[in-house]
Amino acid sequence: MVGAGHAHIVALRRFAKNRPDAEIILINDGPHAWYTGALPALIRGEILKDQARLDVRALTKACGATFIDANYTGHCERGGAIHLSFQNHDSIACDLLALSIGGKTEGGVKPIPALLGRIKNLETLAAPKIAIIGAGAGGVELALALRIRLGKNAAIFLQSPESGILQSAPARARKIAGAALQTAKIIVTQTPPEAVDETIRAYTPEPALAIRPTLQLTTSDKIFATGDCAKFAPPLPRSGAIAVRQGRVLAHNLSHVDCQNFHPPAATLAIMSLNDADALAWYGRFFWHGKWPMRLKTMIDLHWIS
Ligand SMILES: Cc1cc2nc3c(=O)[nH]c(=O)nc-3n(C[C@H](O)[C@H](O)[C@H](O)COP(=O)(O)OP(=O)(O)OC[C@H]3O[C@@H](n4cnc5c(N)ncnc54)[C@H](O)[C@@H]3O)c2cc1C
């Protein structure tokens, strides 16, 4: 299993239980799996780093699996086995491969340790200027959290596509989020003519690994991919909630010959914090605003980390 993405966190425990005879190796480029759901609270200074990340070494040990801290660079199928290569580790051969390495882009939010370092540097500036590209739930949440962290002297720009912020949210939710951004003096720009939509596309490239409903690659029965690195048909939103659901199917399909299909949910519950007390939640065309969505979000975040 390469990458400690959400699907692998879920699948590892189940797969290890289903197949105690299998030798399972989890490879991640670092000892932690960061949880973006808790990132805004971490940026606002409400929680500590260990409340926003999982100790992957401890998790693998508890599952009777092996952890390797290495940077995966590619694989090839040869002589009935899959050969994995790494930047900082000898190659490994295996019978089945699962990839859950996320959709990080150079200079983007991930890897999170690098982002936290950049934010720390911004704190040393008297009047930092920040542009956030992409005004989905992650971008809006990040902009609001940065305002709380960096104070009123920071100039924060949020670049949204021409269609506006929170494209998948109901209209009333978009309005409330827009008002919160205005109150926080975050400048939402849709700088025409070419820049924004193209830049957003450049930072959120299409996932490279085309998969079937069984989560197997279209090109191999022995290789699976899940989460933000996998390209499903029809396209799925980039979401931990979807990846977690894929993890349950992945655990079954790694353990059994008769593979199950992953059926994407028609809608998932989205919860976005506006500050330390209020959140905005939506599910399809329904939405809620205020303290209880925030309490629910905190409960979900704590549950995931624990
Ligand atoms: C600010 C923000 C808030 C968000 N909040 C939410 C939320 O509340 N709910 C929600 O559902 N989604 C949320 N998202 C979206 C969510 O982060 C992703 O969609 C989700 O993390 C799915 O990613 P993943 O599980 O595929 O991979 P990731 O969570 O990105 O994990 C990939 C793992 O693979 C490792 N890795 C990467 N490359 C390599 C390599 N070459 N070799 C070895 N290991 C590697 C990484 O270190 C990481 O541990 C948020 C996003 C942002 C930016």
The ligand as an SDF file (V2000), in Angstrom:
LIG
                    3D

 53 58  0  0  0  0  0  0  0  0999 V2000
   -7.9230   23.1170    3.5010 C   0  0  0  0  0  0  0  0  0  0  0  0
   -8.5710   21.8300    3.0800 C   0  0  0  0  0  0  0  0  0  0  0  0
   -9.5970   21.3030    3.8670 C   0  0  0  0  0  0  0  0  0  0  0  0
  -10.2120   20.1260    3.4800 C   0  0  0  0  0  0  0  0  0  0  0  0
  -11.2070   19.6280    4.2780 N   0  0  0  0  0  0  0  0  0  0  0  0
  -11.8330   18.4990    3.9370 C   0  0  0  0  0  0  0  0  0  0  0  0
  -12.8860   17.9940    4.7710 C   0  0  0  0  0  0  0  0  0  0  0  0
  -13.2340   18.5800    5.8060 O   0  0  0  0  0  0  0  0  0  0  0  0
  -13.4830   16.8430    4.3730 N   0  0  0  0  0  0  0  0  0  0  0  0
  -13.1280   16.1700    3.2280 C   0  0  0  0  0  0  0  0  0  0  0  0
  -13.7100   15.1280    2.9150 O   0  0  0  0  0  0  0  0  0  0  0  0
  -12.1280   16.6240    2.4230 N   0  0  0  0  0  0  0  0  0  0  0  0
  -11.4760   17.7700    2.7500 C   0  0  0  0  0  0  0  0  0  0  0  0
  -10.4660   18.2470    1.9380 N   0  0  0  0  0  0  0  0  0  0  0  0
  -10.0680   17.4510    0.7380 C   0  0  0  0  0  0  0  0  0  0  0  0
   -9.1140   16.3820    1.1880 C   0  0  0  0  0  0  0  0  0  0  0  0
   -7.9030   16.9380    1.6870 O   0  0  0  0  0  0  0  0  0  0  0  0
   -8.6850   15.4000    0.0890 C   0  0  0  0  0  0  0  0  0  0  0  0
   -9.6440   15.2430   -0.8800 O   0  0  0  0  0  0  0  0  0  0  0  0
   -8.4280   14.1110    0.8330 C   0  0  0  0  0  0  0  0  0  0  0  0
   -7.3000   14.3090    1.6400 O   0  0  0  0  0  0  0  0  0  0  0  0
   -8.2410   12.9000   -0.0570 C   0  0  0  0  0  0  0  0  0  0  0  0
   -6.9050   12.7110   -0.2990 O   0  0  0  0  0  0  0  0  0  0  0  0
   -6.2950   11.2510   -0.3430 P   0  0  0  0  0  0  0  0  0  0  0  0
   -6.8270   10.4330    0.7720 O   0  0  0  0  0  0  0  0  0  0  0  0
   -6.4430   10.7570   -1.7200 O   0  0  0  0  0  0  0  0  0  0  0  0
   -4.7500   11.5670   -0.1200 O   0  0  0  0  0  0  0  0  0  0  0  0
   -4.0170   12.4320    0.9820 P   0  0  0  0  0  0  0  0  0  0  0  0
   -4.8610   12.6580    2.1750 O   0  0  0  0  0  0  0  0  0  0  0  0
   -3.4480   13.6230    0.2810 O   0  0  0  0  0  0  0  0  0  0  0  0
   -2.8550   11.4490    1.4000 O   0  0  0  0  0  0  0  0  0  0  0  0
   -1.8360   11.0370    0.5100 C   0  0  0  0  0  0  0  0  0  0  0  0
   -0.7250   10.4070    1.3030 C   0  0  0  0  0  0  0  0  0  0  0  0
    0.2460    9.8950    0.4080 O   0  0  0  0  0  0  0  0  0  0  0  0
    1.5330   10.3590    0.7630 C   0  0  0  0  0  0  0  0  0  0  0  0
    2.3140   10.4670   -0.4660 N   0  0  0  0  0  0  0  0  0  0  0  0
    2.1340   11.3470   -1.4670 C   0  0  0  0  0  0  0  0  0  0  0  0
    3.0240   11.1460   -2.4400 N   0  0  0  0  0  0  0  0  0  0  0  0
    3.7950   10.1100   -2.0370 C   0  0  0  0  0  0  0  0  0  0  0  0
    4.9030    9.4040   -2.6240 C   0  0  0  0  0  0  0  0  0  0  0  0
    5.3980    9.7520   -3.8140 N   0  0  0  0  0  0  0  0  0  0  0  0
    5.4580    8.3810   -1.9320 N   0  0  0  0  0  0  0  0  0  0  0  0
    4.9700    8.0050   -0.7150 C   0  0  0  0  0  0  0  0  0  0  0  0
    3.9220    8.6310   -0.1300 N   0  0  0  0  0  0  0  0  0  0  0  0
    3.3360    9.6550   -0.7800 C   0  0  0  0  0  0  0  0  0  0  0  0
    1.2840   11.7000    1.4640 C   0  0  0  0  0  0  0  0  0  0  0  0
    2.3230   12.0440    2.3450 O   0  0  0  0  0  0  0  0  0  0  0  0
   -0.0110   11.3910    2.2140 C   0  0  0  0  0  0  0  0  0  0  0  0
    0.2440   10.7980    3.4660 O   0  0  0  0  0  0  0  0  0  0  0  0
   -9.8190   19.4380    2.2940 C   0  0  0  0  0  0  0  0  0  0  0  0
   -8.7850   19.9640    1.5080 C   0  0  0  0  0  0  0  0  0  0  0  0
   -8.1740   21.1470    1.8860 C   0  0  0  0  0  0  0  0  0  0  0  0
   -7.0730   21.6820    1.0170 C   0  0  0  0  0  0  0  0  0  0  0  0
  1  2  1  0
  2  3  1  0
  2 52  2  0
  3  4  2  0
  4  5  1  0
  4 50  1  0
  5  6  2  0
  6  7  1  0
  6 13  1  0
  7  8  2  0
  7  9  1  0
  9 10  1  0
 10 11  2  0
 10 12  1  0
 12 13  2  0
 13 14  1  0
 14 15  1  0
 14 50  1  0
 15 16  1  0
 16 17  1  0
 16 18  1  0
 18 19  1  0
 18 20  1  0
 20 21  1  0
 20 22  1  0
 22 23  1  0
 23 24  1  0
 24 25  2  0
 24 26  1  0
 24 27  1  0
 27 28  1  0
 28 29  2  0
 28 30  1  0
 28 31  1  0
 31 32  1  0
 32 33  1  0
 33 34  1  0
 33 48  1  0
 34 35  1  0
 35 36  1  0
 35 46  1  0
 36 37  1  0
 36 45  1  0
 37 38  2  0
 38 39  1  0
 39 40  1  0
 39 45  2  0
 40 41  1  0
 40 42  2  0
 42 43  1  0
 43 44  2  0
 44 45  1  0
 46 47  1  0
 46 48  1  0
 48 49  1  0
 50 51  2  0
 51 52  1  0
 52 53  1  0
M  END
$$$$
